[in-house]
Amino acid sequence: MAAPDTPRLVAVTGGSRGIGREIVRCLAKDGFDVAFTYRTSREQAETLLGALRADWPERRFQAYRVDLGNRAEVDTFAEVLSDSDSLYGLVHNAGRAYDALIALIDQDEAEHVMQVNFWSMTRLVGAAVRPMIRNRAGRIVGIGSLAALHATPGNAVYAASKGAMMSYVRAVAVELGRKGVTANFIAPGYVDTDMVAAYSDFRDRLEERIPAGRFARSGEVAAFVAHLMSPAAEYINGSVLPIDGGMNAGIASRA
């Protein structure tokens, strides 16, 4: 829950559906004002916004249409963050998947993935930390992937983008920790969202590799994000935090 004497606004990229929507809801329940972005799911964004305003009419909720693959749109949203004196947290949740074998990687597509998953985050964080540093209070959370820790065939570009995010988050933690800003990287395994629908034909085999025996639920990831925004998480900084039902431990034990 938000401490009563801290700024109360958290920005979430990709907040209209999937994990992002659950993050927005969890943060709202914990007392935060929330600004979230969406790209194409306008109807879902408006539905979520209406529900939030109905449940907490005294609080501030805002949705912004931002294509993180468009640098000009990212710059515009970055200015919004930089100018917000009440900004406390930034959750970079939006992401783009791309599967291609090494010999078949398309550079334009790969660069677009890097822009959405990594470069947009660096631009937004660079803007967001300005009010956080002024307030000596801030939380950065990157929603990454277990792919940043373990390679799989056909996943080089996506894994590289999440690996870049992981290294960047740790650098932010080191650079800004003494200024009251923490930064952490959450590395989910398989989460039951639209993004993993492509794996439906062999989902059973994937679940057999997970000690918990199932994919994660969006709400489980969101609850941990909300915890990282709480006063109890003040000393968690620069951490890589798998949420994967034990999958990472199983991979490590077979190495």
N, C-alpha and C positions, 0 to 999 in steps of 0.2 A: 504494500500500500504506500502511496505517496506520503512522504513526511510533510507535515503542515506548513513548514517554513521553507520549502523548496519550490522552484519553478515547477509548473504542473503540465506543460505541454510536451507531448511526445509525437514525433513524426514517424510514419511507417510507410515505406515504399511497397507498392503492390498490396494494398490493404483491402481490396474489395472482395476477394474470394480466397478460398483455400486457407493455408496457414496464416496469411496476412489478415484475413477477416477475423480469425480467432484471436490473433494478437491484438487487433483493435478492440475487440470485445473485452478481452481480459484486462487490458489497460484501462478501459472505461470503468469496468467494475471495481478496479483498484483506485479509482479517484482521479485519474488523469484526464485532462483535455487531450484530444487526439486530432491530428491532421494526417490524412493518408492520401496516397496517390493511386491512380488507376490508369490504364492505357486505353482499353477498348470496352471494358465491362461497365458502361455507364449506368445501365439499369440496376445492376447489382450494387454499384456504389451508392446510387440514390436511395435504394431500399435500405441499405445499411445505415446511411446517414439519417434517414427518417426514423429508424428504430432507435438509434442512439439519442437523438434529440427528444424523442417521446419518453424514453426512460430517464434521461437526465437533462431536463429542460434548462437547468441553471448553469450548465457547463457548455464549453465551446467544442464543436466538432466541425471539421471542414474536409471536403474532398477536392483534390486537384487532379485534373487530367494532365498527366506527364508521360511522354514517351521517353524512357530512359535511354533509348537508342539515338535520340536526337539531342545533340549537345546544346543547342540553343534553348530547348525546353528545360533541360537539366539546369542550365545557368539561371533561367528565370525562377525555378523553384528554389535553387540555392540562395538567391537573393531574399526570398521569403524567409528562409531559415535564418539567414544572417541577421535579418532585421527584427527577429522575434526575441524580445528580452525575456520572455517566459519559457523559452525552449530548454527542456531538461534532457530529452532523450531522442535518439535517432536509431531506428531499426531498419537496416537495409535488407528487406525481405524479397523484393522483386528479383526475378532471375529468368534466364533464358537457357533452355537445354539445346544441345547440339550433339548428335551422335554421328561419327564418321571415322572410318578406318584411317590410319596414319597416311597412307598413300592417296587418300581421296579427300583430304581436308581442303575445303574451299576457303581461301584467305579472306575474302569479303565477309563470308558468314562467320568465320572465326573472329574477325575483328569486331563484328557486331556483337557477338557474345561477350567479348571482353569489355566492350563499351557498356553494355547493360549490367553485367555482373560485377565488373571491377571499376572501370573508369568513372562511371556515374557515382559510385560510392565515394571515391576519393574527392570528387568535386563537392558532393553534398556534405561529407564530413568536414572538409576544409571550411565550408561556410558555417556549419552547425556549431563547430567548437568555439567560434568567436563569442557568442553569448554565453556558452557554457563556461568558458574561461573567465569571462567577466563576473559570472555568478559563483565561480569556483565550485560548480556542481554540474555534472553531466554524465550521461551514460550512452555509449555507442555499442550497438549489438549488430553483428553481421550474421545473417542466416546463410550458412555455407552448406556443406555437404560432406558426408563421409568420403566422397570422391576426392576431396583434397588430401586425404590421408592414405588412400589405397587405390592403386591403378586398376582399371579394367579395360579390356579391349574395346575400341571404338569410342572411348570416352575422353580422349586426350585433351580436347579443347575445353570442354566443360570442366574437367578436373583442374586444368591449368588456371582457368578463371577463378575457381574457388580457392585454389592454392595461393594465388596472388592476393585474394581477399584476406585469407588467413594471415599471411605474412604482414600485410598492411595493418590489420587490426592489432597485431602484436606490437608493431612499431608505434602506432597511436598510443597504446597503453604505456609504453616506455617513455615516450616523449611528453605525454600530458598527465601522467599519473600524479605528479606533484602539484598540478593545477586543479585538482578536484575532478578530473574526468577519467572514467574507466572505459575500457573497450574490451569486448569479448567476442569470441567466434563460436557459434553453435553449429555443430556438424551432425545434422540428422542423417539417419539411414533412410530406409524406404518409409515414406509417409503416405497415408491413404488420401491422396489428392488426385486431381485431374492429370498432373504431370506424370504420374506413374501408371496411367491407364494403358500405356503402350506395353506394359509388362503383364497385362492381364492373362495372356495365354500361358505363361509359366509362373504365375504368382505363387502357386503351391510350392514349387521348387525353391523359390526365393525365401519363402517363409520357413522352410525347413532349415535354412542356414542361420536363422535368427534364434538365439536362445529363448527369447520371449515367445516365439512361435507365431508372430503376427507383425504386420506393419504398424508403425506409430500412428496415433491419431493426431490431427492438427492441434487439438486442444492441449495435448501433452507438451508439444513444442511451445505453444503460446504461453502456457502456465510458467514455463521456465524463463521465457523472455520477461514476463511480468515480475518474476522473482529478481531478475537481474536489475530491474528498475527500482527495487525496494531498498530501504535503508539496511536491511539485513545482508545485502550483497555488496556493501561498500568496499569490502576487502577483496572481492573477486575481480581480478584485473589481468588482462593479457592471457586469459585461459582459452584453451580449445576444448570444447565441451560436447562430446558425442551424445546424441540422444537416439539410440539405435537398438534398444532391447538386448544389448550384449553382443551385437554383431562385431563391433570393433575388437572386443576381447577375444572372440572366437577366431577372427582373422589373425590376430597377433599370435595366438597359441599354435596356429598351424604353420607359422612362418619358420 
